[in-house]
């Protein structure tokens, strides 16, 4: 899943136009002009009226919207990454938007206005009009990637995650950003990418910045650096996008085979692991979600493998909380009684499943057959 080719990305995006895509013109007080933004809502937006979504702000939106939307459309279809709301900012003159002073390395004139436009107009507008979760991402390429780093200079950065693809770095940014990571007291996801065929003057500073970031210890930031072999300043972009998104949303993914092997090596704590995983998704990513059925099955397998049958009671509680009208809570409670020796109680719970809806291959017939089987063994 993590190695998504450019061909697959383009193919996936062919379906995005069927989803909600709108263009709005913002009368910006900061810029003293009208500016176009394109908004792409998730395919589930109209169906899931209470659901909130992370916000992805794309600089260079004129050409970054397509590849980002393609990757997110494909990966969210398989529930590998969450759905997000995208707002792509049109930048007819990106160099003026991202203007900074050469010696100080700080925004100036139009750059200061564009900074305010993003923070005081675009993001608040999105939060007011759409169901945006607290988790916000900003992404850019080249000069816009360097500019996006300015949001890290604030005491309380507006964005939780930063995708920097071959950034043009203003003066001292290769030392200032690592220094900010030492001071910021909240989790920050940071992705930085270059390529062996990248522009030399850019790549050299990026590599210095990478070394400085890796030297930072005891902070809450989560960092990934990629140097793509055989790619250029431009061709690194479709490679960097899925790598960055999988880095940022790593906790969102279902329990993987590697994750299961580590979990199964433990002697206990399987249900707590499951609860902590979904608590972390909500805390770090602002995504509140129902526990996946496949993740329930992974925890069930770990419990069975290690004979930690007492944990089925706790798993039944989690199941009922997530799927209150279904049979799954009864299933795990019955397993608890069956494997801890209370066969009469297990039979009763298996039979009680008739009052609940079937789910995930757990049928009423199966539960009743289990009850009959246990009766024959008594």
N, C-alpha and C positions, 0 to 999 in steps of 0.2 A: 504493500500500500504506500510506503513512504517514497518509492521511486516512481514518481509520476512523470511520464515523458511529455514532451511538448505536444506530440500528436494527440495523446490522450487528453491533454488540457484543452486543446482546440476543439476536439470532438465533444468534450463535456460542455463547453460553453455554447455549443450550438443550441442547447436546450434552454439557455438562460433567458432568451428573449420572450419565452412563453411565461416567464415569471414577471412579477410586478417591477417595472422599470420606469421611472419618471424623471423628468428634467425640470428643475425649478430655477427661477432667476431671483437672486437675493439682492435687494436694494441695500447695499452695504454702507453704513455710516462710517465705518473705519476706513474703507477704501475710497469712499466718495464716488462710487460707481456701482453698476450692476454686475453681478458675477453669477455665472451658471454653475450649478452643481447637479450631478446625476445621482439619484437615489435608487438603490436596488434593495427591495425588501425580500426576506426569505419566502420560499414557496408556502410555508405553513403560517405565514403572518395573519392572514384573514381567518384561517380555521382555528388558530390557537389564540383566542381573544385575551387571555390573561398572561400569556407568555412574554417575557422580556428577552431581548437579544443583545449580545455584545455589539459595540459600534466600531466599525473600521473606517477611519478617515484616510482617504487616498489623496496624497499630493500627486502631481502629474496624472491626474485622473483621466486625462484625454487618452492616455495609452495604457495605464495600469489597470483600469477597470476590467477590461476583457480578460486578461490572464488571471487576476485574482478571483473574479466571479466564476470563471471556469473551474478552477481548483476547488473553490468552496461549494459549488454546485455538485460536483462529483463526490467529494468526500462527505458532505452532509447527507447525500442520498444513501450512503452506506452507514451513516451514523458514526463515522470515524472522526469527524470534526463537527463542532456545533454549527448551526446556522447563525449567520451574523447579518446585521444591517450595514450596508455599505453606502457611504457618501463620498463620491468622487468629485474633486474640485477641478474645474477647468482652469488652466493656466496658459493663456495665449502668450504671455511674456513671463516665463518662469524665472528668468534671471532678475527681472525687476521685482517680482514677488519676493524673491529670496535674497534681496540685497542686504549685504552686511559690510561693515567697515573693515578694511583690509588689515589694519594694525591691531585694533581691539578685538576683532573676531566676533563682534556683536551686531545684531540687526540694526539697520539704520533706514531712515526715511520710509520708502515703500515697504521694506522688509518689516519694520516695526508695525506698520499698518496691517500687513498681511498676517502677521503673528496675532494681532488683536482680532482680525477677521475670523480666524480659525477658532480661537479660544472664547471670544465674546459673542460671536454671531452664529457660526456654523454649528458648533457643538450644542449650545443652548437651544437653537432652533430644532435640531434633531431630537433633543431630549423633550422638548415641549410637544412636538407633533407625533412622535413615534415612541413605541415601547422599548426604550433603550435601557439596558442593564448598567450597573456602575462600571463594568469593565470596558475600557476604551483602548483602541489600538491606532497608531498612526504609522503610515508607511510612505517611503519615498525612494527615489532613485537619482543618483548623481547629485546635483545641487539641491534638490528638494529633500534628499536624505540627510544631507548635512544640516539643512535648515531645521528639519524636524527635531534634531538634537537640542535645539534651543529650549524646548519645553522641559528638558531635564534640568535646566539651570534654575528653575523656580523651586522655592522651598517645598511646595506641595505639587509635584508634577501633575498636569492634567491627564496624561495618558498612563495607562498601566503597562503597555507593551509598545515596543519600537522595532520597526523593520527597516534596517538601513542597508540598502543595496548599492554597493560601490559609491559611497558618499564622497562628495567634495567637502573637505573639512576646513572650516575657517581657522584662523590663527588660534593656536593653543587648545583647540577642541580635543586633540588626541590625549591631552593631560586633564582637561577640565571635566570631561565626561567620566573618566575613571574616578576622579576626586568626588564627583557628585554621588557615585554609587556608594562611597563610604559614608556619605551623610544622609542619604534618603532612607527614611525609616518605614518603608512599606515595600511589599514585593513588587519588583519591576522585572519584566521580561525584556530581554534585549537581544536582537539578532543583527549580526554584521556579516556582510559577504563581499568578497572580491573574487578575482579569477587570475589564473596565470597569464592570460592575455589582456588583463585590464590595463587601463592607462597608467603608465609608470609612475607619474607624479602622484596620482591618487592612491595607487596600491601601496606605495612606500609609507605614506602617512597612515593608511588603514592598518598596515602590519604593525606599525609602532603603537597605534591605538589598541590593537588586539593584545599586544604584549603588556601594555599598561593595565588593561582591564583584567587580564588573567593574574596579574600581581596583586589585585585587590582581594582581601580575605575578610571573613566574618561580616558579610553583608547579606541583604535579603534579595539581591538581584539574581536573576537566572539567565545565564549567558550562553550563546552559541555562536561560534565563528565558522564560516565556510570559505574555503578557497577552492573554486571549481577549476579542474584541470581541463584544458582544451576549450575553454570558453573565453568570451571577450567581455568588454564593458557592457554590451547590450545583451548578448546571449546568456549571460549569467542570470538574468532576471527570471525567465521561466523555470530555471533550476532552483533559484533561491526561494521563490514563493511557497512551494509546498514544504520545503525544509523549515522555513520560518514559522509557518502555521502549525506544523506538527510540533515544533519546539514550544510554541506558546500554549498550545492546547494539549500538551502531552498528558495531563491529568484527566482530560475528558474521555480519552479513548477507553473502550471496553477492556476488561482484563485480558492481557495478551498471554500467549503460551509461555513466554519468558517470565512474565509477572506471576503466572500460576505456579511455575516450578519453584520460584522463590517462596511464594506463599505456602505451598504444600510442604516445604522443608521445615516450616514452623510446627511446633507441637500444639499451638492454641492461638486464639486471637483472630480467627477467620472472619467472624461476623463483625468484630470491631474494625477490622481492616476494611470491610465493605462500607461500613458507615463512615469511616474516616475518609475514604476515597470520594464519596459523594458530597460530604461536607466540604472537602477541599475544592471540588468543582464549583460549588456554590460560593464559597468564600473567595477563591482566587479569580474565578472567571465570571462570577455574577450569573451563572446559569443554574437554575433550580430544575432538576430533572428527576423523573421516576427511575428507580434502579432497573437496569436492563435485566431481562429474563436470563440472558446468557451469563450475566455476572452472578445471578442467583445460582445457576447451575455450576459455575466454577467454584463457588463457596461450598456448595453441597458436595462436590467431588473432593475437595480438600478435607472436609469433615469426615467423609467416608474413608478416605485413604488413610487418615491418621486415627480413626476410631474415636474422634472427639464428639461423640454423639450428644453430649449435653448441650452443645452449641445449637442444635436444631431448634431448641426452644426459643432462643434469641432470634434465630433466623426466621422462625414463624412470625415473631412480632414485627420484624422489619418487612416481611412479605405482606402482612395484613395492613400495615401502614401505607404501603405503596400500591397494593392491589386489593382494597378492602372488600370488593364484591366478588372476588374470584376464589378459586379452590386452593390456591397455592399456600395460603397460610395454614389451612387444614392439613395439607400434604406434609409440610415440615413439622407441624405439631405431632402428627401421627407417626412420622419417622422417629421423632424424639421418644415417644412412649414405646414404640416397637423395639428400638435398639437399646433402651435402658431397662427393658424387662417388664414393663407394665402392658401386657398384651391386651387385657380387657379394655383398658383405656384407649389403646391404639385402635382396636376394632370399632369402638364407639366414635372416635374422631373420623376414621375412614368412612364410616356410614353417614356421618353428619355432613359430608361433603356434597351430598345430594342437593343441599340448599344453596349451593354457590355456582358461579359461572365457571366454565372450563377455561383453561389458559395454558399456553405454551406446551401443548401435548399432554398435559395432565387432565385426563378425562374423568367423568363420573364413573364410567364403566371400569376404568382402571382402579379407582379408589375402592369401589365395591368388590372387585375381584381380590384386592389386597385384604379386605376385611374377611372375605370368605376363606381365603388361603390361611390366614392366621387362625380362624376358627377350627379349621381342619387339623392344625398342628397342636391344639390345646389338649 
